Amino acid sequence: MRYLYLFGPVPSRRLGSSLGIDLVPYKTCTLDCVYCECGETTDLTDIRAEYVPTDEVIRELDDFLSKRPRIDYLTFSGSGEPTLHSGIGKIISFLKKQHPDYKIALLTNGTLFFDPEVRREVMDCDVILPSLDAGTEGVFKKINRPHENITLKKLLKGLIELRREFSGKIWLEVMVIPGLNDSEEELEAIRKHLLDIGANRIQINSLDRPSTEEWVRPTKGAVLERIASILGGEAVGKPSDVVGHDSFSEDALDKIVSTIRRRPCTADDLAKILGIHLNEVNKYLNYLSETGKVHGEKKERGMFFSMARDESS
C-alpha cells in the first residue's frame, strides 16, 4: 500500500523513532516562520478544515500499524500546522481505541489552542510539543510572521489553558534567532511566559541548516547552553545524534547524497525525485549540513543544496 499521509519512520532527536502523520497540504500554516525548514508558507490561514480525507488517514494508519512496527511515537507533523485539520480529534480517538500501545505526539506551533474545541480534540495525546520563540508582540511578528488573526497574547492564552486541562506531557521548544530573541530583555520576557505556562520540559534549539530566510544564522553551542540556563531549559542535541537510531536509513541518506552529487537540489526537488516525504528529506539534510557534507545557497526558486567541495568527489 502506498501511503499518502504517512512518512517515515524517521529518526528524531526529541522523539526517537517517529512515524509522521501529515494532515495539511504543503505549505498550509498559521505562521510563516523565518527559520522553517519546509520553506515559505504558501497558504497562510487560521481556517480549520478537512484538508485531507480523515477516513483515508485512518485507513493508512490502520494498515501500517497492523504490521506492529517498532516506533516510539506516532507524530502529527509535516507540511504545516496539524491542528488546522478539523478531523485531528477523530484520528487521535481512533489511534487510542484501536492501537493503544503506541504513544501519540503532536508537533505544533500552538497558535490554535486558544480555541477550546482544539484543546478538547488533542487531550488524548501523550505529549504535545508547541513552540514559543518570542516574549513580545513585535519580536513574535518578526520571527513567526503570523496570520493577521494570530497574536502572541492568543498563543500564550492557549498554552496556559492547555497546561491547565492537559494531563499529558508538554515539551515546549524555543528556537533561538540571533539578533531577534537573544537579547537580555527578550529572554527575560520569554522566561516569564515559560513560568506561566509550566511545561514539563523546555527545549532550546538552534538552526541546523539554511532556512527560509538566508539571514537567519545558527547559535553557537556555548551561547545556546547559556540561553538554556537563563530560560531553565535544555539545549537540543545535534542532528548527528540521531545516527544509530533504528529508523536512521543509510539507504535514504545515500540516495540524497547521490542525487545532490549530480546536481544541486532543493529539499522539495529531492522529495519529488526520490519519492520521500519532504520532512524525511529535511531530517537527512539537517544531518548532512551539521556534519559539513552539504551547504545551501538561496536562489530564486528556494534553497539549493550541493555537496561541500571536499565531499563532491
C-alpha positions as CSV (number, residue, x, y, z in Angstrom):
1,M,0.0,0.0,0.0
2,R,1.3,3.4,-0.9
3,Y,0.9,5.9,1.9
4,L,0.0,9.5,1.0
5,Y,-0.3,10.9,4.5
6,L,2.3,8.9,6.5
7,F,6.1,9.2,6.3
8,G,9.0,7.5,7.9
9,P,9.6,6.3,10.5
10,V,12.2,8.9,10.8
11,P,14.9,9.4,13.5
12,S,14.0,12.3,15.7
13,R,16.3,14.0,18.3
14,R,13.4,14.5,20.6
15,L,11.1,11.6,19.9
16,G,13.3,8.7,18.8
17,S,11.8,6.7,16.0
18,S,8.8,8.7,14.8
19,L,6.1,7.9,12.2
20,G,5.0,11.2,10.7
21,I,1.3,11.9,10.1
22,D,0.8,14.8,7.7
23,L,-2.7,16.4,7.7
24,V,-2.3,19.5,5.6
25,P,-1.0,20.3,2.1
26,Y,2.3,21.9,1.6
27,K,2.6,24.6,2.9
28,T,-0.5,25.4,4.9
29,C,0.1,27.1,8.3
30,T,-0.9,29.8,10.7
31,L,2.6,31.2,10.7
32,D,5.4,31.9,8.2
33,C,8.4,31.5,10.4
34,V,11.7,32.8,9.2
35,Y,13.5,29.6,10.1
36,C,11.1,27.0,8.8
37,E,12.9,24.1,7.2
38,C,9.8,23.4,5.0
39,G,10.2,26.8,3.3
40,E,7.8,29.8,2.9
41,T,4.2,29.4,3.8
42,T,2.1,29.5,0.6
43,D,-1.3,29.3,2.4
44,L,-1.2,31.5,5.5
45,T,-4.5,30.8,7.2
46,D,-6.3,30.3,10.5
47,I,-9.3,28.4,9.0
48,R,-9.8,24.8,10.2
49,A,-11.0,22.4,7.5
50,E,-10.7,18.7,6.4
51,Y,-7.6,19.5,4.3
52,V,-7.0,15.8,3.6
53,P,-9.6,12.9,3.9
54,T,-9.8,11.9,7.6
55,D,-11.0,8.4,6.8
56,E,-8.1,7.8,4.4
57,V,-5.6,8.9,7.0
58,I,-7.2,6.4,9.4
59,R,-7.1,3.6,6.8
60,E,-3.4,4.2,6.2
61,L,-2.6,4.2,9.9
62,D,-4.6,1.0,10.5
63,D,-2.8,-0.7,7.6
64,F,0.7,0.5,8.7
65,L,0.2,-0.3,12.4
66,S,-1.3,-3.7,11.8
67,K,2.2,-4.8,11.0
68,R,3.3,-3.9,14.6
69,P,6.3,-1.8,13.6
70,R,8.8,-0.7,16.3
71,I,8.0,3.0,16.7
72,D,8.5,5.3,19.7
73,Y,5.9,7.9,18.7
74,L,3.1,8.4,16.1
75,T,3.7,12.1,15.4
76,F,1.3,14.7,13.9
77,S,3.7,16.9,11.9
78,G,4.6,17.5,8.3
79,S,4.0,20.3,5.8
80,G,2.2,22.8,8.1
81,E,0.2,23.2,11.2
82,P,-1.6,19.9,12.0
83,T,-4.3,21.4,14.3
84,L,-5.7,23.2,11.2
85,H,-7.2,19.8,10.2
86,S,-10.7,19.6,11.6
87,G,-10.5,15.7,11.8
88,I,-7.5,15.5,14.1
89,G,-9.6,14.6,17.1
90,K,-11.3,11.7,15.3
91,I,-7.9,10.4,14.2
92,I,-6.5,10.6,17.7
93,S,-9.5,8.8,19.1
94,F,-9.2,6.0,16.6
95,L,-5.5,5.5,17.5
96,K,-6.2,5.4,21.2
97,K,-9.0,2.9,20.7
98,Q,-7.6,0.6,18.0
99,H,-3.8,1.0,18.6
100,P,-3.4,1.9,22.3
101,D,0.1,0.5,22.6
102,Y,1.5,3.4,20.5
103,K,2.3,6.8,22.0
104,I,1.0,9.9,20.2
105,A,2.9,13.2,19.8
106,L,1.7,16.5,18.4
107,L,4.3,18.8,16.9
108,T,2.5,22.2,16.7
109,N,3.1,25.9,16.8
110,G,0.4,26.2,19.4
111,T,-1.4,29.1,17.8
112,L,-4.9,27.5,17.8
113,F,-5.0,26.3,21.5
114,F,-6.9,29.5,22.4
115,D,-9.9,27.6,20.9
116,P,-11.4,25.2,23.5
117,E,-12.5,22.8,20.7
118,V,-8.9,22.4,19.5
119,R,-7.7,21.7,23.1
120,R,-10.5,19.2,23.6
121,E,-9.6,17.3,20.4
122,V,-5.9,16.8,21.4
123,M,-6.5,15.7,25.1
124,D,-5.6,12.1,24.4
125,C,-2.1,12.8,23.0
126,D,0.7,11.6,25.2
127,V,3.0,14.5,24.5
128,I,2.4,17.9,22.9
129,L,5.4,19.9,21.6
130,P,4.5,23.5,21.0
131,S,6.8,26.5,20.2
132,L,7.4,29.8,21.8
133,D,10.0,31.9,20.1
134,A,9.2,35.4,21.4
135,G,8.4,37.3,24.6
136,T,7.0,40.4,23.0
137,E,4.5,41.0,20.2
138,G,7.0,42.8,18.0
139,V,9.5,40.0,18.0
140,F,6.7,37.4,17.5
141,K,5.7,39.2,14.3
142,K,9.3,39.4,13.1
143,I,10.2,35.7,13.7
144,N,6.9,33.9,13.3
145,R,5.1,36.3,10.8
146,P,1.6,35.1,11.9
147,H,-1.8,35.3,10.1
148,E,-3.4,38.6,10.9
149,N,-5.8,37.0,13.4
150,I,-3.0,35.3,15.4
151,T,-1.3,37.3,18.2
152,L,1.3,36.4,20.9
153,K,-1.4,37.1,23.5
154,K,-3.7,34.5,21.9
155,L,-0.8,32.0,21.7
156,L,0.1,32.5,25.4
157,K,-3.5,32.2,26.5
158,G,-3.9,29.0,24.6
159,L,-0.8,27.4,26.0
160,I,-1.7,28.4,29.6
161,E,-5.2,26.9,29.2
162,L,-3.7,23.8,27.6
163,R,-1.5,23.2,30.6
164,R,-4.5,23.6,33.0
165,E,-6.5,21.0,31.1
166,F,-4.0,18.6,29.6
167,S,-2.7,15.7,31.8
168,G,0.0,14.6,29.4
169,K,3.4,16.0,28.9
170,I,4.2,19.4,27.3
171,W,7.7,19.8,25.8
172,L,8.0,23.4,24.7
173,E,10.6,24.4,22.2
174,V,12.3,27.9,21.8
175,M,14.1,28.5,18.6
176,V,16.9,31.0,19.1
177,I,17.3,33.5,16.3
178,P,20.4,35.7,16.9
179,G,19.6,39.4,16.8
180,L,15.9,38.9,17.4
181,N,15.1,36.9,20.6
182,D,18.5,36.5,22.3
183,S,18.7,39.9,24.0
184,E,18.6,40.0,27.8
185,E,15.2,41.8,27.7
186,E,13.6,39.4,25.3
187,L,14.9,36.3,27.1
188,E,13.6,37.7,30.4
189,A,10.1,38.2,28.7
190,I,10.2,34.6,27.4
191,R,11.3,33.3,30.8
192,K,8.3,34.9,32.5
193,H,5.9,33.4,29.9
194,L,7.5,30.0,30.4
195,L,6.9,30.2,34.1
196,D,3.2,31.0,33.4
197,I,2.9,28.0,31.0
198,G,4.6,25.4,33.2
199,A,5.7,23.0,30.5
200,N,7.3,19.7,31.6
201,R,10.4,20.3,29.5
202,I,11.8,23.4,27.8
203,Q,14.0,22.6,24.9
204,I,16.2,25.3,23.4
205,N,17.0,24.8,19.7
206,S,19.1,26.5,17.0
207,L,19.1,26.4,13.2
208,D,20.5,23.2,11.8
209,R,20.9,24.3,8.2
210,P,20.0,27.1,5.8
211,S,16.4,28.2,6.4
212,T,13.6,30.1,4.7
213,E,15.4,33.4,5.2
214,E,19.1,33.5,4.3
215,W,20.0,36.0,7.0
216,V,18.9,33.6,9.8
217,R,22.1,32.2,11.5
218,P,22.7,29.3,13.9
219,T,23.6,29.9,17.5
220,K,26.9,28.6,18.8
221,G,26.9,25.7,21.3
222,A,28.2,27.7,24.3
223,V,25.7,30.6,23.7
224,L,22.9,28.1,23.3
225,E,23.8,26.5,26.6
226,R,23.9,29.9,28.3
227,I,20.4,30.7,26.9
228,A,19.1,27.4,28.0
229,S,20.3,28.1,31.5
230,I,18.6,31.5,31.6
231,L,15.3,30.0,30.4
232,G,15.5,27.0,32.7
233,G,15.7,24.6,29.8
234,E,17.9,22.2,27.9
235,A,19.8,22.6,24.6
236,V,18.5,20.2,22.0
237,G,21.1,17.7,20.7
238,K,22.8,17.9,17.3
239,P,21.3,16.3,14.1
240,S,24.2,13.8,14.1
241,D,22.9,12.4,17.4
242,V,20.2,10.5,15.5
243,V,22.7,8.2,13.8
244,G,22.3,4.8,15.2
245,H,18.5,5.0,15.7
246,D,16.7,2.0,14.2
247,S,14.9,4.4,11.9
248,F,18.0,6.1,10.6
249,S,18.2,4.9,7.0
250,E,21.6,4.8,5.3
251,D,19.8,3.9,2.1
252,A,17.8,7.2,2.2
253,L,20.9,9.1,3.1
254,D,22.9,7.6,0.2
255,K,20.1,8.4,-2.3
256,I,20.0,12.0,-1.2
257,V,23.8,12.3,-1.4
258,S,23.9,10.6,-4.8
259,T,21.3,12.9,-6.2
260,I,23.0,16.1,-4.8
261,R,26.3,15.0,-6.3
262,R,24.8,15.0,-9.8
263,R,23.3,18.5,-9.4
264,P,22.2,21.0,-6.7
265,C,18.6,20.4,-5.5
266,T,16.1,22.0,-3.2
267,A,14.6,19.8,-0.5
268,D,11.3,19.8,-2.5
269,D,13.3,18.6,-5.6
270,L,14.7,15.7,-3.6
271,A,11.3,14.7,-2.2
272,K,9.8,14.6,-5.7
273,I,12.8,12.8,-7.4
274,L,13.2,10.2,-4.7
275,G,9.6,9.8,-3.6
276,I,10.5,10.6,0.0
277,H,8.4,12.9,2.2
278,L,9.7,16.4,2.5
279,N,10.0,16.2,6.3
280,E,12.1,13.0,5.9
281,V,14.3,14.6,3.4
282,N,14.8,17.6,5.8
283,K,15.9,15.2,8.6
284,Y,18.8,13.9,6.5
285,L,19.7,17.4,5.1
286,N,19.9,18.6,8.7
287,Y,22.4,15.8,9.4
288,L,24.4,16.4,6.2
289,S,24.5,20.2,6.9
290,E,25.6,19.8,10.5
291,T,28.3,17.4,9.6
292,G,29.6,19.7,6.8
293,K,28.9,17.4,3.9
294,V,26.5,19.8,2.1
295,H,25.9,23.5,2.0
296,G,22.9,25.6,0.9
297,E,22.6,28.6,-1.3
298,K,19.4,30.7,-1.6
299,K,18.3,31.2,-5.2
300,E,15.1,32.4,-6.7
301,R,13.3,29.0,-6.5
302,G,14.5,28.3,-2.9
303,M,17.4,26.9,-1.0
304,F,19.6,24.7,-3.2
305,F,21.8,22.1,-1.6
306,S,25.1,20.9,-3.1
307,M,28.0,18.8,-1.8
308,A,30.8,20.6,0.1
309,R,33.9,20.9,-2.0
310,D,35.8,18.1,-0.3
311,E,32.8,15.8,-0.4
312,S,31.9,16.2,-4.1
313,S,34.3,13.6,-5.5
